Amino acid sequence: MVYVDKFTLPVDKEEHIVHRIMYDNGGRYGYIDNAYPCGLFAEKGLRELNFDTVTVLYGGNGSGKSTVLNLIAQSLGLKRVAPFNTSETFGLYAAMCEYTFGRDEDGDTYRLPNGSRIITSDDIFDYMLNARANNDDISESKDAMREEYARMKFGETVRLSGLDDYEAVRMQVLARKKSLSRRKFLRNQVGQEIRMGSNGETALEYFERYLKNDTLYCLDEPENSLAPKMQMRLAELLEKTARYCGCQYVIATHSPFLLALANARIYNLDESPVAIRKWWELENPRAYYEFFSKHKKLFDGGE
């Protein structure tokens, strides 16, 4: 699916944007503290992005790939959780970006799918921290509830003499119910802990849990916290959901495993002007290739 087909940056309107912000900050004697993202894309010759089902923004730190992703998310009004780097100019710049929706097989224009969102590495870190904090709270509550369970199951029968006794009676009925084990009783009362593995396993579980069918996602360096094997599993998940589940992805990354996603359109923001490249033509994958080629004999069992 290609819900959003084209995205245009207002590179030719940057002077107008700066002057407008300056005027808003004091009229003819106005000022501007930070013109970001103005001036970031003109020298790169980046004015327009044409999307595919999977579009990748590649580049080193400071190349602007995350900025482009944030502009896309802001302009489209995508749901987001984590804050991002912005400036007094960013909102107006995003508002002046333009985009075109794709069309389905019948020629009808797509709409932005409900639930479309941007996911950043900060979202993943927050999920892991919140999951661990939630599990700690549930663990503490379980310790107290185990004692309560024993008292309710084997202690004196609670007498219902008024509404104040209702909750105690209800809990005792549950505790003495033959079909309800202690484990299920505790789960009903305090909740179930989120299954946790390593940071990488938990990060991958985040994507498995939150990626929905027929949705547009902007992903900002989703490979963070993921070891190579986990990055490959994430790549498989993204390929599957893009091919079979109606998802469209715009991804900022320098992971070779994500760059190698099937049929991905890759914009190399390290080049000036920005060019569309194959993943094996990019500096990062070639650096890995040259390193492992140099040490090929070691992997083949030689010295």
N, C-alpha and C positions, 0 to 999 in steps of 0.2 A: 504494500500500500504506500502511496505517496500522498499524504494528506496535505502537506505544504510542499509546493513544487519549486518556488523561487523566493529568495529573500534578497532585498536590495538595501545596501547601506547608504546613508545620505552624505556620501563623501563630498559631493559637489555643493552641499549646503552647509558645510562646517563653519565657514566664515559667518554666515547668517546666524547660526546657532550661537557662536561665541559672542557676536555683537548683541544678540537678544538677551543673553544672560547678563552681559555687562550692563546693558541698559536697565534691566530689572534690578541690578545691584547699585543703582545710583544715577540713572539717566545718562547724560552726555559725559559725566565724569565717573561713570561706573567702572567696575573692576571685575576680574575673575581670578579666583585662587587656583583652580584646577580645571583645565580644559578637557581632560580625559573624558571620552575616548577620541576626541577630535585630534587629528594629526597622526593617528595610529595606522590607518589603512591606506591613505593616499599614496604614500611612497611604495607600498606593497602592490599597488594597482588592484586592490581588492574592493570591488564595488558590488558584485553580485554573486550569489551562491545558488546553484541549481541542484536541488536535492534528488537523491534516489531513495530507495527503501532504507538503505544504510548509507549515511554520509559521515565521513570522518574528517575532523579538523586536526591536522598534525603540526607540531612545531615545538621548539624548545621553550624554556621559561622566558616570558616577555614577548613571545611571538604574537600574542593576541588571541589565541584559540579560545581561552576561557571567556575573554571579553566578548567575542562574537557569539559564543553560546549564551551568555547572559543577555545580550541584546536580543537574540532570538526569543528567549524565554520571556523577557520583559515586554517585547513588542506584541507577542502572541497572547500575553496574559496567562502564561502557564503557572500552575500551582507550584510553589516552592516553600521550603522550610528554612534552610540555612541562609543566613545573610550573605551578601557578597560585596566586593569592592565596588564602590560607586562614587559619584561626584555630583556637583551642582549642575553639571551639563548632561549627565547620563540620562535622566528621565526624558528631557526634550529630544536628545539624540535618538533614543529608542522609539519615541513617539513619531519621529520622522522617517523611521525605517518603513519599508514597504514589503509586502509579501503577496504571493499568489497561491491560491489553493489548487490542488491537483483535481483531476477528473476521473470518474469511474469508467467502467467499460461502456456504459450507455451515454457517456458524455456529460453526465451531471456533475456539478461541482461539489467536492467534498466540503464538509464542515470540520472544524477542529473537534476531535473526539473529546467527550467528557472524560475527566480524569487525567488528561495530558499534563505532564509535569516535568520539571527539571530535577535531577537527582545528582547531588555532589558528594564528594568524599566526606565532607562534614556531616551530611545526613547519615552516612554509614557509621561514622564514629559515634555520633549521638545515639543511634540505634543500639550499638553495642554497649555503650555506657548505661543507657536506660534499661536495657534488658538485664544487665548484671545487677543494677540497683533494684529492679523489680523482683528479681530472683532472691536477692538478699532479704527484701521485705517479706516475701512469701515464706521463706525459710524460717524467719523469726516468728511469724504468725503460726506456722505449723507446729513449732515447739510448744507454744501455749495451747494450741487447739488439741494436741494429742492428750494433754492432761484433762482438758474439758471433755474430750470424747470418752475417756475412761470414766470420768465422774458421771457423765450422763448415761452411759451404757450400764454401769454396774452399781451406781449409787442409788440413793433413795428416789422414788418416783416423785416427779414434780407435780404439785396439785395446782390446777387452774382455778384461781380465786378471783381473777380480774384480768384486764387487758395487759397489765404489767407482766404477767406470767406467760403470755402467749409465746414469746420468742423462745423462752426456756423450754416450754412444752414441745414446741415444734422441733427444736434441736434434739430433744430426748427421743422423740418419735423416730427421727432420722437415724440416730445413733443405735437404736434398738431394732431397726429394720433389718431383717435377715438378708435381704437381697442387696443391701448396701454395705460394702466393705469399708474398713477404716480408711483405706486410701481414697475411695470415692467420696467418703464423708469429708475428709480434709480438703479434697479438691473442690467440692461444692461450697465449702465455707470460706476458704482463703484463696481459691484460684489455683491455676496450674502454672508451674514455672516454664519459662521459655527455654526450649532445648538449646543448650550452648555448647559449642565446640571451641576450636581455636578461633582467633580473630578472623582468619581467612574463611573458615567454614561458616562463621556467623555472618560475615559480610556477604558471602554467596547466598546464604539462606535469606538475607534481606531481599535480594533480587528475585529469588524464587517465590517469595511471599508477596511482593508488592507489584511485580510486573503483571499487567492485565492485558487481555486480548484487545485488539482494535484500538490502540492508543498510540499517541506520539510521545516519545521520550527524548529529552536532552540529557545526556550523561556526561558529567565532567570528571574525567580521569577515574572511571569506575574501577580500574585495576589496583588502586591504592589498597594496601593491606592484604593483597592476594599474591600468594606464591605462584610460580609459573604453572603448576598443575591446576590451581584454582582459576587462574586467568584463562586457561584453555577450556575449563568447564563453563566459565562465564561466556566465553566466545561461542561455545556450542549452544548455550541457552539463548543468546541473542540471535544467532543464526536461525534457530528453530522458531522462535517467536516472530521473527521478521518474515520467514518464509511461509509458515503455516498458520500463524495466529493474528495476522493483520496489524502487526506493530511496525512503526516507523521510528528509526533512531537517527539522532544527530549526536555524534560522540566526539569529545575532545580527548585525545589520548596520544601517548607515544609508546604504548605497549605493542611489541611486534605481533602478539597473539590476536589483539583486537584489530590491528591494522590489516591483518590477513583475513578478516571476515569476508566471506564469499560475496563477490559482486559489489563490494563497498566502493563508493566514490570518495577518493581521498584528496583533500586540498592541502598542499604543502605550504604552510604559512612561513616557513623558513626561507622560501624563495621570494625574490622580488623581480618581476611580478609573481604573485601567487599562481601556482600551476597545479593542475590535476596530475597526480602521479600514481604509479603502481607501488604497492607496498614494498617490494623488493628493491625499488629505486631509491628509497629514503635512507637518510644518513644513519638513523638509529638501528634499523634492521641490518644494514650493511656492516655496521660496527660489530654487531654480534656475529655475523657471518664470517668476517675477517678474523675475529678472535678465535672462533671454534675451528675454522679452517687451519689456522696456524698450529693448533694443538690437536689436529685430527688423529694423529698417530696414537695419542694417549687414549682416545676413545675407542680406537680400533684394537687396543690391547698391546700396542707397541710402546716404545720409550723414546 
